[in-house]
């Protein structure tokens, strides 16, 4: 039975099913549909032009696909829409008249696309909107001056665009607004005094050209918890009212033109990173010059608690040895060793390495308000990731299992695996585990926080993708290769990750790569069977694994090949992968034509050589016969020692030549 024949169907939810191809045209004939959710797939078509036939739709979610083209004008006919999400696609064109009749719309998310033009004034007529996210597009012009007409707005995110002009003063009339993100634009002027009349708990207006003093009206925001004013042209002193706003958990005033003495109360509450880049500041912060009124430089008064929290390498090794004894109890139940840095509550287990366990647990719960959704920075099938800033200024990422999943034996096993694997790993390109909590109602892992997020997200954001130049992309590929070589060849038994994908490669502020998510990792024990269940991310899994279920290091090598190509192409290889076995289809495809078009073609000799090498190794790793794929150790060595000599100009290198390994 075809889906289009189910005329009485009122709801379709096929999210997260790895669907490929276009949206079936027959769907637009299901005129009784009220809810259509196709998110988290790999659909690669435009939105059907006659989607307006579904006039009863209330909920439409096509997010996280590969949709292209523009928003069809027929969307104008969907007058009952309450929820509309097209985020994380490749949709182009303008935000025009298509949604002007959606009077009932309360949720609109068009973020992370390629939409351009101005934010239309007509958008302010959607007076029922509570959530509006247009971030990470190419929008230009000014913020509509009467944005306050959206009187029900709770969440406004216009970040990562090309907006100019002042922040509208009328925004002070959005009485319900809680979250405001205007960062990474070219906004100027001063901080509106009208901010003080709002009930905001989150403000990010960083990376603009805002000038003037820090408005004292911000001191009236009694609910404010997050404030980022960094990378602007703000001047004056650090205002005293910031010292009395005890509810603020995160503040960033860095890279402005602030001057004067740093208040001692500010020093006691916030890390040095909160004010770096302000050449006119002075005081007792580490790395800051002393003020003229100071008689001595008090750099030796670093609090003992900070020294304790994150110790030197030798102390770390001492603490780690004690923790590992407790981990051994938890994971193998063979010994009876007690660790001083572990809190055991009625059989539950918490360990934050180099941090007092009981304090860490309480600080984490407080820092996230018991895992409040506003601190959530990502959600997956089995859990969510939260950002937590502890009182000493250190920021961690917390991977917390969903409460229902936390009770399943398989998920607990995955949790234990990740703790065990990462507790033994020490590599610069593998995400550092700082600790864990195993509790009947709460299971989470404590990781180093990665500012840039995943490689997948960076490649889907045009601004960040352009910042990710050829040299940085090559270094990411090299870093992943070195990490996998370490896992496969420096462990006994070797560790196979089993889920290498761009979503599991995290990037720090300098775009360094860190392999993450070891929940499915498995040791290759020569004395046990290597047969296992199918795991991994669709589009990255080695083809032989799907039908043999036999696990080898070459499964990771295949996934690495996909990620390597994705990194230099700017998107998942997709159709290119399916054509590799057809020599005629890739005979005339040139390497330069499959590279990310958002970057200028490489011209520097080193970049040209490195990209040719990355592509050649990637294709070798994608060989259909796993025995023909290189080991990750050999790949790592190639990157460390290879001196590529191109036999012809870069523009003349074809995919077929790389497939034949002519450049290794």
Order of alpha helices (4+ residues) and beta strands (2+ residues): beta-beta-beta-beta-beta-beta-beta-beta-beta-beta-beta-beta-beta-beta-beta-beta-beta-beta-alpha-beta-beta-alpha-beta-alpha-alpha-beta-beta-alpha-beta-beta-beta-alpha-beta-beta-beta-alpha-alpha-alpha-beta-beta-beta-beta-alpha-alpha-alpha-alpha-alpha-alpha-alpha-alpha
